């Protein structure tokens, strides 16, 4: 299991895809991060009612090892800067 940090939504100049996030894994470069494509990602919400939002690593994002993750439903804005687990 590897831990990553949610950096931002995948977005364009005027659009934002709420079910796609950019995730950075500390210590991983582009070659190392390529091995994570296809893995499952889990984000656990905070608070009393802990919910798991699952996703899948679909591709690399850029040249520095960031990952593009497609989640099953829209992610909350509070997820930015929080940790996720990659299995």
Backbone torsions as a table, in degrees:
resi	resn	phi	psi	omega
1	UNK	NA	137.0	-178.8
2	UNK	-122.1	143.7	176.7
3	UNK	-104.3	139.9	176.5
4	UNK	-130.0	173.4	-179.8
5	UNK	-122.1	133.2	177.4
6	UNK	-74.5	123.5	-177.3
7	UNK	-94.6	-47.9	-177.2
8	UNK	-170.0	171.8	170.1
9	UNK	-71.6	155.9	169.6
10	UNK	-78.0	125.2	-174.0
11	UNK	-147.2	164.0	173.7
12	UNK	-113.7	-164.0	-177.6
13	UNK	-66.3	-40.7	-177.2
14	UNK	-123.8	5.8	-178.1
15	UNK	-129.1	160.1	177.6
16	UNK	-141.8	129.9	178.4
17	UNK	-97.7	108.4	-171.3
18	UNK	-76.3	-14.4	178.4
19	UNK	-101.3	6.4	177.6
20	UNK	-122.4	129.7	-177.0
21	UNK	-126.1	156.1	173.9
22	UNK	-102.6	129.0	-176.5
23	UNK	-125.6	135.4	174.9
24	UNK	-108.0	136.4	175.7
25	UNK	-109.2	115.5	-178.3
26	UNK	-59.1	134.2	177.8
27	UNK	86.7	0.5	-179.4
28	UNK	-106.7	131.9	171.5
29	UNK	-100.2	-174.3	-174.4
30	UNK	-62.5	-39.6	-177.7
31	UNK	-69.2	-40.2	-179.6
32	UNK	-71.5	-37.9	-178.3
33	UNK	-69.6	-22.7	179.3
34	UNK	-61.4	-27.9	178.4
35	UNK	-72.6	-10.9	-180.0
36	UNK	-91.5	-6.4	-179.2
37	UNK	-64.3	130.5	-178.7
38	UNK	96.3	-9.2	-178.9
39	UNK	-78.6	160.4	180.0
40	UNK	-88.8	140.9	179.4
41	UNK	-120.2	136.6	-179.5
42	UNK	-126.8	127.4	173.4
43	UNK	-112.2	128.0	180.0
44	UNK	-106.4	123.8	-179.6
45	UNK	-71.2	157.1	178.9
46	UNK	-90.1	167.9	176.9
47	UNK	104.6	-172.3	-178.3
48	UNK	-65.9	-49.2	-177.6
49	UNK	-91.3	92.3	-179.1
50	UNK	-76.9	123.3	178.1
51	UNK	-118.2	146.4	176.6
52	UNK	-103.4	128.0	173.8
53	UNK	-110.6	121.2	-174.9
54	UNK	-101.9	149.3	178.1
55	UNK	-148.1	-176.3	-177.6
56	UNK	-140.9	135.6	177.3
57	UNK	-71.8	121.2	-176.3
58	UNK	-101.6	-34.7	-175.5
59	UNK	-165.2	171.1	170.6
60	UNK	-80.4	156.2	178.1
61	UNK	-127.0	103.8	-177.7
62	UNK	85.3	-164.2	-174.3
63	UNK	-111.1	2.9	-173.9
64	UNK	-108.0	13.4	174.0
65	UNK	96.4	10.2	176.0
66	UNK	-73.9	149.3	-178.0
67	UNK	-113.2	145.5	174.4
68	UNK	-100.7	125.2	-176.2
69	UNK	-122.5	130.9	177.0
70	UNK	-101.5	115.2	-179.7
71	UNK	-94.1	160.7	-175.7
72	UNK	-70.1	-27.1	176.7
73	UNK	-146.1	176.9	-177.7
74	UNK	-62.3	141.3	-179.9
75	UNK	-93.5	146.5	176.7
76	UNK	-74.8	154.7	178.2
77	UNK	-65.0	-24.4	179.5
78	UNK	-67.3	-12.6	-178.6
79	UNK	-73.5	-18.8	-177.9
80	UNK	-67.0	126.1	-179.2
81	UNK	92.2	-5.3	-178.5
82	UNK	-93.5	167.0	-178.4
83	UNK	-89.9	147.8	172.8
84	UNK	-129.0	158.2	178.4
85	UNK	-109.3	131.9	178.4
86	UNK	-109.5	119.6	-178.6
87	UNK	-106.9	NA	NA
